[in-house]
């Protein structure tokens, strides 16, 4: 890709693979001095991870860069200068440059999410006992779009780990099963049991839906009905923990986060967060119970964007196909599942809030029963 701008490309061969040529590069310190770095300066260095008060002993001068880069920068700045971790310029969940997206970026994310969510939908529609995990994963239709994490699909004993890649294990009727597929800009995940109804579950967990899936789905519904422009991130955390805060559910990760080309960029959603959600944010429902019991887990991970009226009009005008998909998903969530969305909530998943506990009952999923 070409980048127009006042840039100068510098070859630094130490960044290359071991045993590749090293014959045309200056030392890193000399390159940085030529770029204008000198003693006494306050220099920002951006890696990937910002550090905060909770990272005991680490703060704004802690870098997550390779030491050969960090050491060189610190030696250049000297005792009178300082090297600051500047990752929050890009990743801060309140106003980082990557936290707020324009229509073009959101359209790219919607495109990615359409593929990854449809991949999971394909598995839910066609998985059968007797397939290997690799055969089931092929149903995702992984097609060369750049991934943000490795494909995940595991059944039986390994499913409890959540993150394994598929392998040649045979998937058996009755198995717990989990899967996730993420493309840059999206990730989708589901978990459940490869059965047709609760009678096929082990006797001790035949109340799987009542005990785990129904309260979990209620928490996801509350998340969806709470999220919106101007809402503090702490309200999302509270909505989920009001429903499934009991230790049985094992929800320890913060519920939902910003997504970009990396699956988890940062999150405004944590206990007590007063970070207000803004138009242009791409967010992911990401609420993972870890019961550590035979009840296994249940899971919805899907992406949305928040868009004010002006941004919605721009997306609709410039990306009409994406807009038609978004409107169809909103209608499905409202009319079929009974979830009341604010107008600024744009679902990007082709299985938005679609949660089948029993994967062999193809079209049986959780929905809201309104009294």
ZAFIBA-715271 format. One record per atom (N, C-alpha, C): x, y, z. Coordinates in steps of 0.001 Angstrom, whole numbers, padded with zeros to 6 digits, always signed. Example, Ala and Ser with C-alpha at 12.3 -4.5 7.8 and 13.67 -1.06 7.14 Angstrom:
+013190-005690+007800 +012300-004500+007800 +013200-003300+007800 +012850-002250+007080 +013670-001060+007140 +012900+000030+007870 
END
This chain:
+000844-001178+000000 +000000+000000+000000 +000889+001240+000000 +000480+002257-000744 +001258+003491-000765 +000704+004459+000266 +001581+005203+000908 +001189+006219+001877 +001678+007567+001370 +000739+008456+001074 +001131+009791+000646 +001430+010627+001887 +002534+011324+001859 +002868+012176+002995 +004348+012448+003030 +004760+013306+003930 +006182+013685+004005 +006995+012645+004769 +007027+011420+004236 +007705+010332+004922 +009040+010024+004256 +009966+009568+005055 +011241+009080+004530 +011408+007651+004999 +011620+006738+004068 +011811+005340+004432 +013281+005104+004759 +013492+004392+005865 +014846+004080+006306 +014981+002566+006410 +016006+002025+005815 +016264+000593+005903 +017045+000298+007184 +016494-000572+008018 +017219-001006+009219 +017184-002536+009235 +018268-003145+008813 +018269-004583+008524 +018231-005469+009764 +018530-004921+010925 +018416-005721+012149 +016970-006135+012400 +016002-005402+011833 +014601-005814+011927 +014310-007049+011071 +015239-007431+010214 +015012-008540+009311 +015243-009876+010018 +015028-010963+009291 +015206-012300+009848 +016671-012569+010176 +016947-013442+011138 +018333-013827+011390 +018983-014356+010107 +020237-013965+009897 +021038-014405+008745 +020604-013794+007423 +019692-012820+007454 +019460-012010+006268 +020547-010928+006215 +020766-010299+005062 +021872-009334+004952 +021785-008211+005986 +022977-007799+006443 +023101-006699+007396 +024134-005688+006873 +024167-005531+005567 +025313-004824+004982 +025034-003375+004604 +023778-002896+004792 +023479-001557+004286 +022804-000662+005319 +022916-000987+006602 +022205-000210+007616 +023168+000442+008593 +022799+001658+008999 +023506+002288+010118 +023069+001627+011428 +023784+001944+012483 +023354+001528+013817 +022035+002227+014156 +021204+001576+014974 +019900+002138+015325 +020044+003520+015960 +021006+003680+016857 +021185+004982+017508 +021495+006065+016483 +022318+005740+015491 +022665+006741+014466 +021440+007094+013616 +020627+006109+013292 +019406+006372+012518 +018489+007311+013293 +018317+007043+014585 +017416+007862+015393 +017959+009275+015584 +019270+009401+015727 +019884+010742+015833 +019647+011514+014528 +019800+010854+013397 +019556+011512+012108 +018101+011969+011976 +017205+011283+012686 +015783+011666+012653 +015477+012826+013605 +016441+013236+014391 +016228+014390+015259 +016122+014091+016735 +016272+012835+017125 +016223+012527+018544 +017538+012921+019201 +017433+013514+020421 +018650+013903+021127 +018417+013935+022628 +019508+014090+023345 +019458+014082+024810 +018540+015184+025322 +017842+014876+026413 +016995+015864+027058 +015571+015900+026561 +015274+015182+025497 +013917+015226+024937 +012952+014319+025712 +011678+014667+025629 +010594+013788+026083 +010095+013073+024819 +010298+011772+024751 +010048+010997+023539 +008961+009965+023818 +007964+009922+022948 +006905+008926+023080 +007211+007699+022251 +007061+006526+022851 +007288+005259+022156 +005995+004448+022216 +005550+003969+021068 +004286+003238+021005 +004556+001789+020649 +004258+000908+021568 +004281-000524+021297 +002856-000991+021104 +002372-001844+022008 +000985-002297+021907 +000226-002132+023218 +000918-002219+024364 +000210-002273+025641 +000492-001025+026477 -000548-000236+026804 -000362+000836+027778 -000410+000255+029199 +000242+000914+030130 +000245+000460+031522 -000447+001495+032396 -001132+001030+033449 -001875+001929+034316 -001693+001590+035774 -002503+002223+036641 -002345+002049+038098 -002471+000597+038554 -003258-000198+037822 -003437-001587+038231 -002252-002484+037924 -001329-002003+037104 -000158-002809+036727 +000957-002560+037742 +000812-003144+038900 +001625-002814+040071 +003097-002581+039741 +003567-001382+040009 +004970-001051+039803 +005299-000529+038427 +004347-000601+037496 +004590-000123+036137 +003782+001140+035879 +004323+002031+035075 +003640+003287+034805 +003977+003814+033432 +003973+005144+033287 +004076+005730+031952 +005464+005586+031333 +006474+005251+032135 +007799+005046+031540 +008094+003568+031269 +007099+002696+031506 +007262+001274+031218 +006948+001025+029742 +007884+000394+029054 +007699+000116+027631 +007516-001378+027402 +006697-001714+026407 +006582-003124+026020 +007279-003350+024682 +008341-002595+024457 +009140-002737+023244 +010304-003685+023504 +010855-004298+022461 +012075-005099+022656 +013161-004259+023327 +013938-004884+024195 +014901-004117+024980 +015939-003423+024098 +016282-003996+022939 +017307-003341+022119 +016816-001988+021597 +015488-001850+021410 +014933-000557+021009 +014796+000356+022229 +014203-000180+023321 +014000+000630+024525 +015329+001138+025084 +016330+000261+025135 +017635+000665+025685 +018271+001761+024834 +018149+001633+023511 +018720+002641+022611 +018027+003985+022815 +016698+003972+022895 +015956+005216+023100 +016333+005884+024423 +016443+005088+025481 +016760+005659+026789 +018176+006215+026830 +019086+005534+026146 +020463+006053+026136 +020529+007368+025360 +019714+007510+024310 +019688+008756+023547 +019091+009900+024364 +018018+009615+025082 +017355+010673+025862 +018220+011119+027027 +019011+010211+027567 +019914+010560+028664 +019170+010839+029960 +019918+011261+030961 +019348+011483+032296 +018359+012642+032317 +018533+013593+031411 +017665+014784+031429 +016406+014590+030575 +016354+013522+029828 +015175+013247+029005 +014372+012093+029582 +013302+011733+028899 +012485+010613+029367 +011783+009982+028164 +011678+008655+028210 +010931+007919+027185 +009584+007526+027800 +008509+007975+027176 +007163+007749+027699 +006451+006704+026846 +005688+005818+027503 +004821+004896+026772 +003634+005697+026236 +003569+005852+024932 +002548+006698+024300 +001441+005892+023632 +001300+004614+024007 +000285+003764+023358 -001123+004330+023520 -001368+005041+024638 -002719+005570+024851 -003123+006618+023824 -002150+007245+023150 -002516+008170+022073 -003389+007467+021034 -003091+006188+020790 -003841+005418+019809 -004954+004582+020443 -004727+004052+021654 -005582+002992+022174 -006462+003379+023348 -006273+004552+023915 -007105+004989+025033 -008587+004779+024695 -009342+004069+025549 -010729+003748+025187 -011677+004935+025204 -011225+006076+025726 -012088+007264+025738 -011944+008077+024456 -010700+008323+024038 -010504+009200+022879 -009253+008854+022076 -008800+007608+022176 -007647+007200+021375 -007951+007322+019893 -006906+007561+019096 -007109+007762+017662 -007731+006539+016985 -007512+005348+017558 -008077+004131+016976 -009426+003769+017593 -009858+004507+018602 -011113+004172+019286 -012331+004686+018535 -012150+005743+017734 -013258+006345+017002 -013013+006136+015513 -013973+005533+014835 -013802+005148+013435 -014703+005962+012513 -014200+006226+011316 -015001+006878+010285 -015840+005832+009544 -016734+006317+008677 -017642+005423+007955 -016884+004358+007164 -015771+004742+006525 -015024+003785+005705 -014483+002640+006552 -013954+002984+007726 -013392+001948+008590 -014486+001035+009113 -015626+001616+009493 -016728+000793+009987 -017256-000120+008888 -017282+000372+007651 -017734-000472+006541 -016782-001653+006345 -015481-001412+006503 -014510-002501+006392 -014722-003520+007507 -015009-003039+008718 -015244-003950+009834 -016529-004753+009628 -017554-004104+009080 -018803-004817+008814 -018579-005917+007789 -017788-005619+006767 -017444-006620+005752 -016757-007819+006405 -015788-007548+007276 -015076-008631+007968 -016033-009438+008834 -016882-008745+009576 -017793-009431+010497 -018825-010269+009750 -019229-009805+008566 -020166-010586+007763 -019556-011945+007432 -018284-011967+007077 -017624-013228+006740 -017415-014114+007967 -016884-013550+009041 -016557-014405+010189 -017826-014940+010853 -018876-014103+010950 -020115-014575+011579 -020830-015594+010695 -020801-015374+009377 -021411-016351+008477 -020654-017672+008545 -019358-017612+008781 -018579-018832+008952 -019098-019672+010110 -019382-019027+011239 -019924-019765+012385 -021349-020249+012093 -022104-019413+011389 -023458-019811+011024 -023430-021075+010165 -022453-021155+009250 -022310-022352+008416 -022065-023593+009270 -021222-023445+010295 -020937-024589+011172 -022198-025001+011922 -022909-024021+012484 -024117-024335+013241 -025156-025040+012374 -025178-024727+011093 -026175-025325+010198 -025788-026707+009695 -024485-027051+009744 -024073-028275+009044 -023192-029221+009855 -022825-028870+011074 -021968-029764+011856 -022725-031052+012196 -022003-032157+012168 -022606-033462+012470 -021656-034274+013341 -022193-035104+014237 -021339-036050+014961 -020601-036935+013966 -019373-037294+014304 -018564-038127+013417 -017592-037334+012583 -017836-036032+012423 -016853-035179+011758 -015623-035031+012652 -014472-034791+012042 -013334-034343+012827 -013480-032847+013074 -012761-032357+014062 -012767-030913+014307 -012307-030154+013065 -011315-030697+012365 -010830-030023+011155 -011907-029974+010070 -012675-031052+009942 -013763-031037+008957 -014807-029986+009327 -015137-029896+010604 -016121-028903+011043 -015597-027486+010812 -014303-027290+011079 -013724-025955+010898 -013722-025545+009435 -013631-026515+008524 -013669-026183+007093 -015011-025556+006706 -016052-025861+007470 -017367-025271+007190 -017352-023755+007380 -016388-023255+008164 -016296-021811+008363 -016012-021069+007052 -015463-021776+006071 -015177-021124+004797 -014030-020138+004888 -013055-020438+005722 -011896-019560+005865 -011276-019358+004481 -011147-018099+004073 -010961-017822+002652 -009782-016922+002320 -008902-016693+003270 -007739-015873+002955 -007814-014460+003477 -008983-014017+003951 -009039-012699+004590 -008162-012721+005838 -007438-011626+006113 -006450-011650+007202 -007106-011833+008568 -006604-012795+009313 -007191-013127+010611 -006566-012303+011727 -007345-012108+012800 -006810-011395+013969 -006408-012367+015071 -006722-013640+014900 -006299-014667+015855 -006450-016019+015155 -005916-017057+015776 -006006-018367+015140 -007456-018870+015194 -007891-019670+014217 -009239-020249+014271 -009340-021213+015445 -010475-021194+016118 -010682-022043+017288 -011890-022941+017068 -011732-024207+017335 -012858-025137+017366 -012382-026375+018102 -013039-026696+019194 -012667-027900+019943 -013910-028473+020617 -013923-029792+020729 -015060-030493+021321 -014541-031502+022346 -015454-031970+023191 -015060-032967+024180 -014203-032369+025276 -013181-033116+025695 -012389-032695+026865 -011646-031389+026635 -011178-031159+025400 -010383-029943+025151 -011245-028691+025115 -012551-028833+024922 -013416-027666+024771 -013366-026755+025997 -013112-027329+027167 -013077-026523+028389 -011973-025473+028356 -010935-025719+027561 -009852-024731+027465 -010256-023519+026617 -011229-023695+025725 -011763-022572+024974 -010969-022138+023766 -009641-022167+023854 -008802-021562+022823 -008146-022525+021832 -008267-023851+021986 -007517-024718+021066 -007947-024591+019608 -006964-024773+018721 -007249-024892+017300 -007823-026281+017020 -008560-026404+015907 -009095-027729+015569 -007990-028714+015231 -008242-030000+015499 -007317-031047+015075 -008123-032281+014675 -007496-033421+014576 -008149-034598+013993 -009029-035372+014975 -009397-034753+016084 -010301-035408+017038 -011684-035581+016412 -012313-036714+016669 -013679-036957+016204 -014660-036268+017161 -015586-035503+016605 -016619-034851+017409 -017753-035851+017630 -018105-036050+018888 -019111-037056+019225 -020423-036392+019647 -021518-037067+019384 -022818-036599+019866 -022746-036490+021392 -023235-035389+021930 -023193-035170+023372 -022025-034320+023838 -021063-034078+022951 -019869-033310+023339 -020200-031840+023625 -019520-031256+024622 -019457-029800+024675 -018584-029320+023522 -018897-028138+022991 -018158-027657+021824 -018090-026141+021840 -016972-025625+021375 -016790-024171+021314 -016039-023830+020038 -016305-022622+019521 -015621-022206+018290 -015541-020680+018230 -014516-020204+017523 -014368-018764+017273 -013591-018567+015980 -013974-017511+015259 -013312-017167+014004 -013218-015648+013967 -011999-015150+013820 -011791-013713+013814 -010999-013253+012610 -011535-012263+011911 -010846-011585+010819 -010478-010201+011333 -009459-009577+010775 -009093-008233+011235 -010308-007319+011164 -010761-006845+012329 -011948-006016+012412 -013147-006734+012989 -013025-008031+013264 -014179-008782+013776 -013711-010031+014507 -014575-010517+015386 -014442-011883+015903 -015828-012330+016327 -016115-013589+016097 -017381-014167+016535 -017101-015492+017215 -017901-015818+018226 -017707-017073+018952 -019055-017600+019427 -019145-018910+019571 -020305-019580+020143 -019826-020823+020888 -020657-021264+021839 -020366-022504+022567 -021682-023156+022971 -021663-024475+023105 -022865-025195+023511 -022594-026688+023542 -023628-027488+023305 -023498-028949+023311 -024013-029506+021987 -023348-030546+021507 -023749-031185+020254 -024822-032232+020552 -026002-031727+020905 -027167-032570+021205 -028388-031916+020571 -029504-032656+020610 -030739-032096+020059 -031620-031493+021137 -031503-032006+022365 -032311-031445+023453 -031661-031804+024791 -032227-031262+025861 -031634-031415+027193 -031606-032866+027651 -032523-033704+027127 -032564-035107+027547 -031282-035843+027191 -030524-035337+026206 -029270-035993+025808 -028086-035560+026672 -028275-034573+027535 -027186-034128+028402 -027022-035087+029567 -025836-035108+030207 -025677-035907+031421 -026738-035518+032465 -027135-036493+033267 -028276-036275+034173 -028096-035057+035078 -026882-034812+035519 -026660-033718+036470 -026773-032326+035891 -026782-032209+034557 -026810-030875+033958 -027964-030707+032965 -029024-031468+033164 -030135-031346+032226 -030893-030021+032378 -030591-029286+033454 -031130-027929+033595 -030137-026881+033056 -029308-027294+032100 -028290-026414+031491 -028877-025081+031043 -030005-025135+030329 -030600-023889+029832 -031078-023030+030997 -031811-023625+031908 -032380-022841+033013 -031297-022262+033918 -030270-023069+034199 -029271-022656+035181 -028199-021734+034597 -027823-021978+033326 -026703-021222+032751 -027109-020380+031546 -027713-021000+030550 -027920-020300+029274 -028936-019174+029402 -030049-019412+030089 -031087-018371+030182 -030592-017127+030932 -029978-017276+032118 -029465-016069+032779 -028377-015375+031961 -027546-016170+031279 -026509-015582+030422 -027142-014780+029293 -028141-015365+028639 -028791-014659+027534 -029450-013374+028036 -030059-013421+029214 -030647-012205+029792 -029582-011131+029994 -028379-011537+030403 -027288-010575+030589 -026879-009963+029255 -026818-010790+028206 -026465-010279+026874 -027552-009316+026376 -028819-009668+026602 -029922-008775+026215 -029787-007437+026935 -029517-007482+028238 -029354-006235+028989 -028178-005422+028460 -027099-006101+028077 -025946-005405+027480 -026388-004666+026222 -027093-005392+025341 -027538-004805+024067 -028522-003654+024299 -029375-003777+025304 -030378-002742+025525 -029807-001550+026292 -028648-001731+026912 -027982-000651+027643 -027040+000137+026744 -026336-000553+025845 -025278+000086+025068 -025858+001214+024216 -025098+002310+024121 -025550+003442+023319 -024603+004619+023480 -024771+005606+022662 -023927+006810+022717 -024194+007546+024029 -023106+007919+024706 -023218+008644+025967 -023331+007767+027198 -023500+006458+026996 -023611+005523+028121 -022226+005303+028724 -022068+005384+030047 -020757+005080+030636 -020452+003590+030545 -019185+003272+030289 -018796+001874+030158 -019136+001053+031384 -019118+001676+032548 -019447+000965+033779 -020872+000442+033801 -021760+001081+033031 -023157+000622+032988 -023260-000735+032300 -022397-000986+031309 -022380-002299+030664 -021906-003366+031646 -020840-003042+032379 -020325-003977+033390 -021414-004298+034409 -022107-003242+034869 -023132-003419+035904 -024298-004248+035385 -024714-003991+034151 -025841-004732+033579 -025568-006231+033560 -024343-006586+033197 -023981-008004+033134 -023856-008601+034531 -023191-007884+035426 -022964-008449+036764 -024234-008480+037607 -025196-007614+037304 -026483-007715+037989 -027159-009035+037667 -026929-009537+036470 -027566-010784+036026 -026754-012029+036386 -025457-011973+036096 -024648-013190+036246 -023373-012900+037043 -023522-012120+038095 -022381-011819+038961 -022063-012925+039949 -022970-013894+040093 -022753-015005+041021 -021490-015770+040629 -020702-016194+041631 -019447-016921+041313 -019646-018145+040425 -020829-018756+040439 -021068-019928+039593 -020754-019621+038134 -021117-018419+037685 -020968-018092+036270 -019513-017848+035876 -018683-017495+036827 -017252-017357+036548 -016926-016280+035532 -017704-015174+035544 -017419-014081+034610 -016393-013156+035266 -015144-013284+034833 -014077-012471+035432 -013517-011449+034453 -013688-011672+033152 -013213-010701+032168 -014231-009583+032023 -013753-008391+031656 -014674-007277+031468 -015575-007534+030264 -016874-007237+030408 -017855-007650+029384 -017924-006671+028214 -017198-006980+027179 -017251-006145+025984 -016039-005255+025864 -015718-004888+024636 -014476-004149+024407 -014517-003490+023045 -013560-002588+022838 -013368-001998+021521 -012648-003011+020636 -013044-003039+019372 -012378-003930+018433 -011825-003100+017283 -010709-003508+016750 -010102-002845+015592 -009492-003968+014759 -008365-003736+014108 -007769-004857+013385 -007231-005890+014359 -006967-005460+015614 -006693-006412+016686 -008011-006688+017406 -008190-007936+017829 -009499-008343+018337 -009879-007587+019605 -008979-007433+020544 -009258-006688+021776 -008324-005494+021784 -008823-004320+021389 -007962-003139+021371 -007827-002556+022759 -008955-002330+023411 -009010-001770+024768 -010464-001903+025185 -010797-001537+026408 -012192-001627+026815 -012591-000450+027696 -013731+000166+027381 -014298+001170+028283 -015203+000527+029331 -015371-000795+029255 -016357-001485+030078 -015670-002214+031228 -015637-001561+032386 -015095-002192+033588 -015808-001592+034791 -015643-002194+035935 -016373-001763+037130 -016068-000295+037445 -017112+000514+037536 -016947+001923+037889 -016521+002820+036749 -016403+002297+035534 -015920+003109+034411 -016896+004238+034092 -016374+005468+034037 -017202+006606+033631 -016871+007056+032209 -016153+006209+031464 -015844+006507+030063 -017130+006405+029255 -017515+007494+028624 -018785+007506+027882 -018569+007032+026441 -019449+006164+026008 -019347+005600+024666 -019692+006670+023628 -018992+006600+022487 -019117+007648+021478 -019497+007071+020116 -020090+007932+019307 -020350+007575+017920 -019029+007263+017218 -019024+006202+016423 -017810+005785+015729 -017073+004659+016416 -017491+004308+017635 -016840+003190+018324 -017325+001857+017746 -016394+000945+017530 -016719-000441+017177 -016512-001285+018429 -017556-001936+018861 -017534-002674+020123 -017901-004124+019891 -017478-004958+020816 -017815-006361+020722 -018455-006851+022009 -019617-007484+021871 -020173-008244+022987 -019199-009389+023246 -018715-009502+024465 -017707-010525+024759 -017847-010884+026229 -018793-011775+026518 -019112-012138+027904 -018926-013643+028019 -017911-014057+028750 -017522-015468+028750 -017676-016059+030154 -018702-016899+030372 -018770-017612+031640 -017765-018764+031656 -017105-018928+032781 -016186-020058+032949 -016602-020779+034224 -017580-021683+034097 -018148-022296+035301 -017178-023276+035952 -016283-023863+035142 -015378-024868+035701 -016112-026120+036161 -017329-026326+035648 -018150-027474+036047 -018601-028228+034799 -019408-029274+035001 -019950-030021+033864 -020897-029177+033021 -021375-028073+033588 -022237-027179+032795 -021471-026509+031660 -020120-026604+031694 -019293-026088+030603 -019494-024578+030476 -019940-024106+029349 -020116-022666+029158 -021183-022432+028098 -021459-021182+027856 -022289-020723+026751 -021650-019416+026315 -021852-018992+025083 -021062-017839+024646 -021675-017162+023425 -021695-015827+023495 -021976-014996+022330 -020849-013988+022227 -020165-013969+021086 -019257-012858+020781 -019617-012355+019395 -020058-011104+019354 -020486-010469+018114 -020135-008984+018164 -019985-008372+017000 -019598-006974+016939 -020750-006046+016590 -020647-004818+017102 -021576-003746+016740 -020762-002473+016522 -021416-001468+015941 -020859-000117+015937 -021905+000815+016518 -021433+001932+017079 -022315+003009+017503 -022202+004136+016494 -023337+004610+015999 -023316+005646+014961 -024453+006629+015197 -024097+007904+015319 -025133+008931+015444 -025846+009101+014111 -026849+009968+014085 -027686+010066+012890 -026885+010427+011649 -025947+011358+011806 -025151+011776+010643 -024296+010626+010121 -023686+009862+011026 -022847+008745+010599 -023699+007637+009992 -024884+007411+010543 -025779+006396+009966 -026173+006779+008540 -026465+008042+008340 -026841+008491+006992 -025687+008330+006017 -024456+008589+006495 -023294+008446+005623 -023069+006979+005241 -023166+006089+006216 -022987+004659+005929 -024066+004183+004970 -025310+004577+005210 -026418+004140+004361 -026243+004630+002928 -025749+005855+002778 -025604+006430+001442 -024416+005838+000694 -023319+005609+001396 -022083+005215+000727 -021894+003699+000678 -022535+002985+001597 -022383+001525+001662 -023766+000891+001783 -024583+001004+000707 -025975+000556+000811 -026134-000938+001080 -025225-001773+000559 -025343-003211+000828 -025106-003510+002300 -024086-002894+002862 -023830-003065+004298 -025029-002575+005095 -025589-001450+004676 -026714-000874+005420 -027925-001798+005382 -028169-002440+004236 -029288-003391+004159 -029074-004559+005120 -027842-005038+005216 -027551-006131+006160 -027776-005670+007599 -027303-004468+007907 -027462-003937+009264 -028941-003806+009618 -029739-003295+008692 -031169-003136+008961 -031853-004488+009148 -031459-005479+008348 -032041-006823+008487 -031685-007427+009847 -030449-007203+010278 -030029-007739+011594 -030794-007047+012719 -030965-005734+012616 -031730-005018+013647 -033166-005557+013700 -033739-005791+012543 -035111-006302+012502 -035188-007693+013130 -034212-008553+012838 -034177-009897+013425 -034077-009815+014942 -033163-008978+015429 -032977-008877+016878 -034236-008348+017555 -034905-007391+016914 -036092-006784+017509 -037310-007694+017385 -037589-008133+016148 -038858-008815+015871 -038827-010293+016250 -037669-010946+016090 -037591-012386+016353 -037093-012669+017770 -036041-011959+018180 -035456-012231+019499 -036036-011357+020595 -036680-010251+020238 -037300-009400+021256 -036351-008474+021975 -035231-008118+021337 -034234-007238+021954 -034469-005809+021472 -034606-004873+022394 -034929-003483+022052 -033631-002682+021923 -033283-002357+020691 -032034-001647+020413 -032273-000155+020270 -031317+000634+020740 -031341+002065+020445 -031002+002260+018962 -031459+003371+018381 -031246+003551+016934 -029775+003617+016535 -028895+003975+017463 -027477+004117+017105 -026713+002796+017127 -027365+001686+017512 -026681+000394+017624 -026780-000352+016295 -025643-000590+015661 -025595-001230+014343 -024957-002614+014465 -025738-003687+014388 -025169-005039+014495 -024392-005404+013225 -023212-005995+013432 -022357-006394+012306 -022347-007897+012078 -022981-008664+012963 -022913-010122+012877 -024119-010685+012135 -023894-011726+011322 -024984-012416+010636 -025719-013396+011552 -025266-013555+012784 -025998-014321+013795 -026127-013453+015047 -026713-012263+014928 -026688-011305+016043 -027525-011790+017229 -026838-012064+018329 -027473-012556+019570 -028186-013896+019375 -027857-014611+018304 -028433-015932+018037 -027666-016957+018862 -028339-017543+019850 -027663-018437+020797 -028402-019767+020886 -027954-020771+020117 -028550-022103+020230 -027801-022932+021279 -028464-023332+022353 -027761-024157+023349 -027475-025566+022852 -028380-026077+021997 -028271-027452+021500 -028026-027378+019995 -026800-027687+019575 -026389-027395+018202 -027046-028293+017167 -027601-029423+017576 -028279-030287+016601 -029757-029927+016454 -030232-029002+017265 -031567-028437+017065 -031340-027113+016337 -031267-027191+015014 -030621-026159+014196 -031199-024765+014379 -032497-024660+014532 -033099-023326+014569 -033758-023011+015905 -033337-023703+016947 -033839-023392+018286 -032811-022527+019000 -033215-021315+019328 -032296-020391+019970 -033043-019615+021054 -032278-018935+021886 -032851-018175+022988 -033530-016917+022443 -034630-016549+023078 -035331-015301+022738 -035951-014745+024007 -036321-013472+023948 -036913-012809+025114 -038421-013094+025146 -038901-013531+026308 -040347-013699+026486 -040852-012451+027212 -041487-011559+026480 -041991-010316+027072 -043365-010570+027683 -043517-010105+028929 -044835-010232+029560 -045642-008975+029292 
END
